[in-house]
Amino acid sequence: MSNYTEEDIQKYLKFVDENMIELEEIQGQCHICGKLLKDLELPNGPEKKVVCLKDVDSFEERIYIYNVWW
């Protein structure tokens, strides 16, 4: 599993909000499967704000594809 920082997740959220969908529409949901995060098993790091544990790999692929960090 990758070690994301709070700053990384904030960059990701800014990217999503500006380029994909308004964050209010997906708040509290996994950004991959769409289920409510409060009902799912979550990863330990800050990525738990945006993705459930079973979808961490897909999340990492999405980050790579969208070049969020560059």
N, C-alpha and C positions, 0 to 999 in steps of 0.2 A: 504494500500500500504506500502511496506517496505521502510525503509530509507537507501538507499545505499549511500556509500561514493564514492568519485572519486577513492580512493584506491581499493575499492571492484570491481569497473568496470574495472580497470586496471588489477586486478588479473584474472577476468573473460576473458578479451581480451587475456591475455597471455596464459591462459588455452586453449582457442579456437584455437589460432594460433599454439600452440605446439601439440595439440591433435586431432584437428578436421579439420580445413580448414585454408588456408592462409588468413589472414585478408584482404589483397588486393582484394581478390575475392568477398568479401561481404561488403566492405567499403561503408558506406552510406545507407545500407539496414537494415531493421529489421531482426534480427537474427532468428525470428520465422516465419514470413510470407514471407519474402524476398522482400517486396515492399520497394520503396525508402522512407527513413525517412522524407525527405523534403516535401513529398506529404501527410503525415499522421499527425494525432493528436498525440502529444507526451506527456509522463509523465513529471512532473516537475523536478525530480531529475536527477542525472548523468546517470541514466539508459537510458535516452533519446538518448544517443549515440549509443545504440545497440538494442532498442526495441520500438515499437509503443505502444501507450496507451492501445489499445484493447488486446495486447498480453503480458501485464505485468504479469498476472497470470501464463501463460505458461513459461515465462522467469524464474519466481521464482521457478517453478517446475523443470526446467532444472538445475538451480543452485543447488537445493537440490539433484537431481539425480546424478549429476557429482561431488558432494562434492567439489565444487570449493574452498570453504573457508577453507578446511582442508588440 
